[in-house]
């Protein structure tokens, strides 16, 4: 097992809320998948959960590497939860292709938030020899 990329991001929850109010559904649909929106909208404070997912997406993109960020659509990095509530990454489109090209076996993420900030980190793991 080898760590081949790491990323971290922090975001002010108010910035996500302001962007959503300014650009409405257009912003939300460009950044978040229907599953992510449904999850957040089922919570008492949805913007905290959206901000945490935004930070996690940024962290994953940073872990993939700067040269590839602009080729990946936001919705191609989906942050879901497993049956135990642990956050997991589901990649599609160009993000999935890059993961396969780099022989990434796993992406581990962690997210947290307060009333004002959300933070996330991502670690990319490659099995086998480099």
trRosetta pair geometry for C-beta under 8 A, 3 or more apart (Angstrom, degrees):
i j d omega theta_ij theta_ji phi_ij phi_ji
1 125 5.8 -21 -163 -166 97 111
1 126 7.5 143 -157 76 48 44
1 127 5.8 -27 -96 -107 62 61
2 125 7.1 136 70 -159 41 60
2 126 4.9 -29 67 65 96 93
2 127 7.7 164 19 -97 78 14
2 128 7.9 -61 7 71 111 45
2 130 5.8 -149 164 -63 180 100
3 6 6.7 15 173 -51 121 98
3 123 5.9 -54 -133 -171 108 103
3 124 6.9 107 -161 74 61 58
3 125 6.3 -40 -98 -99 53 62
3 126 7.9 143 -116 19 6 81
4 102 6.8 169 125 164 147 116
4 104 6.8 -132 60 -99 131 87
4 124 5.1 -66 67 103 83 106
4 125 7.2 126 14 -130 89 13
4 126 4.6 47 -21 -11 133 119
4 130 7.9 155 -92 -112 109 105
5 62 7.9 166 172 117 105 58
5 63 3.8 109 134 180 108 73
5 64 6.3 76 168 -70 165 17
5 65 6.5 -94 -117 -50 132 80
5 104 7.8 -39 26 -104 120 125
5 122 7.7 -10 117 114 95 97
5 123 7.4 157 89 -159 58 39
5 124 3.8 22 54 32 98 126
6 62 7.7 -25 116 115 44 101
6 63 5.5 -39 -158 -110 6 93
6 121 7.0 -9 -172 -176 91 100
6 122 6.9 163 -155 87 46 60
6 123 5.4 -6 -106 -106 81 68
6 124 7.3 -136 -64 16 40 78
7 58 7.1 -158 155 126 125 61
7 59 3.9 151 110 -171 101 56
7 60 6.3 -142 59 -42 143 10
7 61 6.8 145 -150 65 168 47
7 62 3.0 136 -129 78 119 103
7 63 3.7 -104 -8 -40 107 76
7 64 7.7 -9 -36 7 141 59
7 121 6.7 169 90 -155 51 57
7 122 4.6 2 55 52 96 102
8 59 5.5 18 -108 -117 19 106
8 62 7.1 -71 27 78 37 152
8 119 7.3 0 -174 -174 92 94
8 120 7.1 -180 -147 93 53 48
8 121 4.4 -16 -100 -104 83 87
8 122 7.7 -167 -72 20 43 66
9 54 7.9 -110 117 122 137 70
9 55 4.3 -170 96 -157 102 73
9 56 7.6 -138 51 -50 115 17
9 58 3.6 69 -67 94 168 124
9 59 4.7 -130 6 -56 98 78
9 62 6.8 161 -51 -6 102 136
9 119 7.1 180 93 -147 47 55
9 120 5.8 -3 56 56 86 86
9 121 7.9 165 17 -85 58 46
10 55 6.3 23 -108 -129 21 129
10 117 5.8 -4 -174 -173 101 117
10 118 7.1 166 -153 86 55 45
10 119 4.5 -14 -102 -101 83 87
11 15 6.2 -111 179 58 92 124
11 16 6.4 69 141 -40 129 108
11 51 5.2 -154 92 -168 116 95
11 54 5.6 -33 27 97 168 117
11 55 4.8 -146 6 -71 108 97
11 58 7.4 133 -47 8 119 148
11 117 7.0 150 78 -155 38 67
11 118 5.3 -15 60 60 89 92
11 119 7.8 172 19 -80 62 44
12 15 4.5 91 74 -7 95 104
12 16 7.7 -173 95 -3 56 80
12 51 7.6 -93 109 -144 24 139
12 116 6.4 -31 -146 167 78 78
12 117 6.1 -47 -105 -99 48 69
13 16 5.9 -55 -159 36 43 109
13 17 6.3 41 147 -18 72 109
13 47 5.3 101 -179 132 100 104
13 48 5.6 -17 -122 -95 139 57
13 51 4.4 -96 -110 -32 69 164
13 113 6.9 82 -70 -162 121 123
13 115 7.4 -112 30 151 149 38
13 116 5.9 -147 24 -164 107 26
13 117 6.5 -132 -19 -83 88 15
13 118 5.9 99 -73 -19 86 99
14 17 5.4 -56 -145 41 36 114
14 18 6.0 38 156 -22 69 106
14 116 7.1 -13 -18 -148 101 74
15 18 5.8 -51 -143 37 29 110
15 19 6.3 29 157 -18 63 107
15 51 7.8 105 61 -116 82 113
16 19 5.9 -55 -147 37 29 110
16 20 6.3 30 154 -19 64 108
16 47 5.6 156 94 -164 111 93
16 50 5.4 170 159 108 141 108
16 51 4.4 -152 5 -84 152 86
16 54 5.8 -165 -99 -1 128 156
16 118 7.9 5 -8 20 143 133
17 20 5.8 -56 -148 36 29 111
17 21 6.4 23 155 -15 64 108
17 47 4.5 7 -75 -135 98 152
17 51 8.0 -32 -32 -56 78 114
18 21 5.8 -59 -147 40 30 107
18 22 6.0 27 156 -19 67 111
19 22 5.7 -56 -140 39 29 110
19 23 6.0 -17 175 23 67 109
19 27 5.1 178 149 -167 93 157
20 23 7.1 -73 -129 58 18 77
20 24 7.0 59 174 -110 54 21
20 27 5.6 -143 -101 85 45 131
20 28 5.7 54 -126 -62 95 100
20 47 7.2 -137 19 -107 147 103
20 50 7.4 38 -59 124 141 164
21 24 7.3 18 -159 -73 20 59
22 27 7.3 70 73 -33 80 147
23 26 4.9 -94 164 71 96 104
23 27 3.6 102 87 -37 121 111
24 27 6.7 128 60 19 28 95
24 28 7.3 -65 145 3 38 106
25 28 5.5 -62 -144 45 39 111
25 29 5.6 32 162 -17 75 111
26 29 6.4 -60 -142 40 20 103
26 30 6.4 19 158 -19 59 112
27 30 5.9 -65 -151 35 27 110
27 31 6.3 2 163 -2 65 115
28 31 6.3 -73 -146 46 26 98
28 32 5.5 -38 -176 39 68 112
28 37 6.2 77 169 -101 117 124
28 50 7.8 -57 -126 -139 93 140
29 32 7.2 -66 -101 60 20 70
29 75 7.9 -10 168 -70 52 134
30 74 6.2 68 142 42 65 132
30 75 7.3 -123 178 -33 28 106
31 54 6.5 -5 174 -103 133 96
31 57 7.5 -180 -172 45 86 168
31 74 4.5 -57 -131 137 47 155
31 75 7.2 134 149 -60 12 74
32 36 4.1 -126 -167 89 100 127
32 37 5.0 122 121 -55 127 85
32 40 7.5 -47 -159 9 157 137
32 50 6.5 -62 -69 -137 148 96
32 53 6.6 66 -111 110 106 140
32 54 8.0 -62 -68 -70 98 80
32 74 7.5 -40 -46 133 34 117
32 75 7.0 42 124 -99 8 83
33 36 4.8 98 51 5 75 101
33 37 7.1 -143 93 -3 40 87
33 75 5.2 118 -74 -151 77 91
33 78 4.8 -1 -4 -113 144 112
34 37 5.7 -57 -145 40 32 111
34 38 6.2 34 157 -21 67 107
35 38 5.8 -54 -145 36 29 111
35 39 6.4 31 155 -21 63 105
35 78 6.5 50 62 -168 122 128
35 80 6.1 -20 135 -97 133 106
36 39 5.8 -54 -150 34 30 112
36 40 6.4 22 157 -12 65 108
36 50 7.4 98 153 -114 104 70
36 53 5.4 133 -156 -174 125 165
36 78 6.3 -145 -44 -151 113 81
36 79 6.3 67 -106 58 117 76
36 80 7.4 -107 -78 -80 74 64
37 40 6.0 -58 -144 42 30 105
37 41 5.9 24 160 -15 66 114
37 50 7.9 31 -107 -98 57 108
38 41 6.0 -59 -138 43 25 107
38 42 6.4 28 158 -24 60 110
39 42 6.0 -67 -160 31 26 111
39 43 7.4 22 148 -23 60 106
39 49 6.6 -139 120 156 93 140
39 80 7.4 175 -50 -132 153 62
39 81 7.1 140 -138 5 144 109
40 43 5.8 -59 -162 24 39 113
40 46 4.2 87 154 -158 89 88
40 47 7.7 83 -180 -64 124 21
40 49 4.0 -176 -117 92 86 119
40 50 4.7 56 -136 -55 161 81
40 53 7.1 -95 -62 2 124 136
41 46 5.2 22 -91 -111 40 142
42 46 7.9 107 35 -95 35 100
43 46 5.3 142 65 -85 94 58
43 48 7.5 -104 122 60 142 98
43 49 5.1 114 31 -18 156 143
45 48 4.6 36 120 7 111 117
45 49 7.3 135 98 -11 71 89
46 49 5.7 -65 -157 42 44 108
46 50 6.0 41 151 -19 77 107
47 50 5.4 -50 -138 40 38 112
47 51 6.0 42 159 -22 68 105
48 51 5.9 -55 -147 37 26 111
48 52 6.5 28 153 -20 61 106
48 113 4.7 149 -172 124 97 154
48 115 7.6 -63 -92 -128 123 32
48 118 6.4 152 -164 -74 59 114
49 52 5.7 -48 -145 34 33 112
49 53 6.5 31 154 -15 63 105
49 113 7.7 -125 -73 11 37 155
50 53 5.8 -58 -150 40 32 109
50 54 6.2 37 150 -23 66 104
51 54 5.4 -49 -146 34 34 115
51 55 6.4 34 154 -18 65 103
51 113 6.4 106 85 -114 111 135
51 117 7.9 -151 143 -176 139 30
51 118 3.7 153 121 6 101 143
52 55 5.8 -52 -149 37 31 111
52 56 6.4 33 150 -21 64 106
52 79 7.9 -144 117 121 81 154
52 111 4.3 88 -179 175 109 129
52 112 7.2 178 -123 59 118 11
52 113 4.9 -93 -68 -43 110 121
52 118 4.1 -129 -75 -161 59 129
52 119 7.8 -16 -122 45 75 30
52 120 6.2 115 -171 -57 66 112
53 56 5.4 -50 -144 36 35 114
53 57 6.4 40 154 -22 65 101
53 79 4.4 -171 -136 58 90 134
53 111 7.4 1 -70 -120 42 160
54 57 5.8 -52 -151 33 30 111
54 58 6.5 31 151 -16 63 105
54 118 7.1 92 55 85 92 139
55 58 5.6 -54 -150 38 33 113
55 59 6.3 36 152 -22 66 106
55 111 6.7 132 80 -129 112 98
55 118 4.8 -162 -8 117 137 98
55 119 5.8 -139 169 -140 157 17
55 120 3.9 143 117 11 99 106
56 59 5.5 -52 -146 36 33 113
56 60 6.4 35 154 -20 65 103
56 77 8.0 -169 117 145 83 114
56 79 4.6 80 93 -93 142 150
56 87 6.6 -116 -119 166 156 147
56 89 7.6 -159 158 -87 114 96
56 109 5.2 60 -148 -174 109 144
56 111 5.2 -46 -64 -78 115 119
56 120 3.8 -119 -77 -173 62 166
56 122 6.8 108 -162 -60 66 107
57 60 5.8 -53 -150 35 31 111
57 61 6.4 30 153 -17 64 106
57 74 6.0 39 174 -153 152 81
57 77 4.6 129 -135 99 87 127
57 79 6.5 -109 -56 -27 79 117
58 61 5.7 -56 -149 38 31 111
58 62 6.3 31 153 -18 65 106
58 120 7.3 125 57 63 88 115
59 62 5.7 -54 -148 37 31 111
59 63 6.3 32 152 -20 64 106
59 109 6.7 125 91 -129 132 103
59 120 4.6 -129 -7 107 142 96
59 121 5.4 -166 -153 -135 146 23
59 122 3.9 143 131 -4 102 102
60 63 5.6 -55 -148 36 32 112
60 64 6.5 36 152 -23 65 102
60 77 5.1 165 84 -154 144 138
60 89 5.9 139 -103 -124 141 142
60 95 7.8 32 138 -154 124 130
60 107 6.3 40 -125 -176 103 144
60 109 6.9 -37 -66 -84 97 126
60 122 4.6 158 -80 -97 55 171
61 64 5.7 -49 -150 30 33 114
61 68 7.8 -151 -158 94 74 87
61 69 5.0 73 175 -120 114 89
61 72 6.4 -166 -114 70 102 139
61 77 6.7 -97 -53 -38 87 163
62 65 7.9 62 179 -70 31 15
62 66 7.6 14 -133 -67 57 68
62 69 7.8 23 -76 -86 44 119
62 122 7.3 139 61 50 89 115
63 107 7.1 132 98 -138 150 105
63 122 4.4 -107 -20 101 144 111
63 123 6.8 -164 -126 -111 142 16
63 124 4.8 149 158 -23 119 108
64 68 5.2 -88 134 73 115 129
64 69 7.3 146 77 -74 113 63
64 72 7.3 68 75 -24 166 155
64 95 7.3 -97 -85 -140 156 80
64 98 5.9 48 -159 126 124 139
64 99 7.7 -72 -112 -72 108 70
64 102 7.6 -174 -146 -1 73 159
64 124 7.2 117 -79 -60 49 150
65 68 5.3 68 75 17 89 103
65 69 7.6 -135 99 -37 45 80
66 69 5.8 -32 -151 -10 40 117
68 71 5.5 -67 -165 40 64 111
68 72 6.4 50 146 -22 89 111
68 94 7.9 -176 -177 148 102 111
68 98 5.4 94 -164 -125 154 153
69 72 6.5 -77 -159 33 31 105
71 94 5.2 -138 137 168 92 153
71 98 7.7 127 88 -56 121 131
72 76 5.5 -127 -169 70 84 129
72 77 6.7 51 158 -31 127 106
72 93 7.3 134 -141 101 68 112
72 94 5.0 -145 -99 91 64 113
72 95 4.7 76 -139 -68 121 87
72 98 7.2 -63 -74 5 118 141
73 76 4.7 98 64 -8 81 107
73 93 6.2 -2 34 93 107 162
73 94 7.1 110 6 31 77 112
73 95 7.9 -102 48 -24 61 106
74 77 6.6 -72 -168 41 40 94
75 78 7.0 21 -175 -71 54 88
75 92 7.8 -33 126 60 75 117
76 91 6.4 30 158 -162 78 66
76 92 4.9 -124 -142 71 72 73
76 93 3.9 -83 -115 50 128 119
76 94 6.0 31 163 46 171 74
76 95 4.1 156 133 4 110 117
76 96 7.2 -117 -177 -12 104 83
77 89 6.7 -34 -163 -156 80 103
77 91 6.2 -9 -105 -107 58 75
77 95 5.3 177 -66 -117 78 166
78 89 7.2 129 74 -163 54 51
78 90 4.2 -29 71 67 109 98
78 91 7.4 -170 25 -78 79 26
78 92 7.1 35 -6 1 114 105
79 87 5.8 -8 -173 -165 98 109
79 88 7.5 154 -155 76 53 38
79 89 6.3 -27 -100 -101 64 61
79 90 7.8 -169 -75 22 18 79
79 109 7.0 -86 -126 92 108 162
79 111 7.5 75 -177 -42 144 147
80 87 7.3 148 83 -151 33 58
80 88 5.5 -27 71 64 83 89
80 90 5.7 29 4 -8 118 120
81 85 5.2 -18 -176 -147 128 35
81 86 6.5 140 -157 66 73 32
81 87 5.8 -46 -97 -93 69 48
81 88 6.8 127 -125 14 18 86
82 85 7.2 -40 66 28 66 18
82 86 4.8 -4 34 57 110 91
82 88 5.3 78 -45 -22 92 129
87 109 5.2 -74 108 90 117 108
87 110 7.1 148 48 -113 123 26
87 111 5.4 69 -23 9 163 113
88 109 7.4 154 -117 37 19 108
89 107 4.4 -32 43 87 144 128
89 109 5.8 108 -44 -13 105 128
89 122 7.4 59 -58 -130 144 119
91 95 4.2 -131 -156 116 106 107
91 96 4.2 157 122 -75 101 70
91 99 5.4 122 73 -14 165 144
91 107 7.7 94 -34 7 118 146
92 95 6.5 42 56 55 35 104
92 96 5.2 -1 -128 -24 17 125
93 96 6.2 118 52 17 32 98
93 97 7.2 -61 138 -4 39 102
94 97 5.4 -54 -147 36 37 116
94 98 6.3 37 156 -20 69 103
95 98 6.0 -55 -149 35 29 108
95 99 6.5 34 151 -21 63 105
96 99 5.5 -52 -150 33 33 116
96 100 6.5 31 153 -17 65 105
97 100 5.8 -58 -153 37 31 110
97 101 6.3 31 151 -20 66 107
98 101 5.5 -51 -143 37 34 114
98 102 6.1 20 160 -7 67 110
99 102 6.3 -67 -146 46 24 100
99 104 4.5 -82 -159 51 76 119
99 107 7.5 -73 -122 -39 125 120
100 103 7.4 27 -178 -76 34 38
100 104 7.7 -73 -58 36 22 80
102 124 7.6 -2 119 165 137 143
102 126 7.2 -102 143 -89 84 122
103 126 5.5 63 107 -142 91 109
103 127 8.0 -114 154 48 98 67
103 128 7.6 -63 157 51 133 123
104 107 6.6 31 158 -57 130 88
104 124 5.1 -58 -133 -169 124 107
104 125 6.9 99 -162 67 75 45
104 126 5.8 -72 -109 -83 46 78
105 125 5.6 -62 63 104 90 90
105 126 6.0 121 3 -132 93 31
105 127 4.3 40 -25 -7 158 101
106 124 7.6 160 88 -156 51 45
106 125 4.3 -3 61 54 94 118
106 127 8.0 72 0 -38 96 97
107 122 5.9 -9 -176 -167 100 105
107 123 7.2 159 -158 78 51 45
107 124 5.5 -18 -105 -102 78 67
107 125 7.3 -162 -76 18 31 80
108 122 7.1 151 79 -156 48 51
108 123 4.6 -12 58 57 100 99
108 125 6.7 54 -10 -20 103 116
109 120 6.1 1 -173 -176 105 108
109 121 6.8 172 -147 87 59 46
109 122 4.8 -17 -97 -99 87 76
109 123 7.7 -176 -75 20 42 66
110 120 6.6 172 87 -150 48 62
110 121 5.4 3 52 50 93 89
111 118 6.9 -3 -172 -177 98 97
111 119 7.1 165 -152 89 53 49
111 120 4.3 -14 -101 -99 79 97
112 118 7.3 176 93 -152 42 57
112 119 5.5 -9 61 59 85 92
112 120 7.6 166 19 -79 58 54
113 117 6.6 -164 -146 101 66 48
113 118 4.0 -19 -100 -103 104 77
113 119 7.2 168 -84 17 53 63
114 117 5.3 29 40 47 100 78
114 118 8.0 -153 26 -72 57 45
126 130 7.2 82 99 -96 137 74
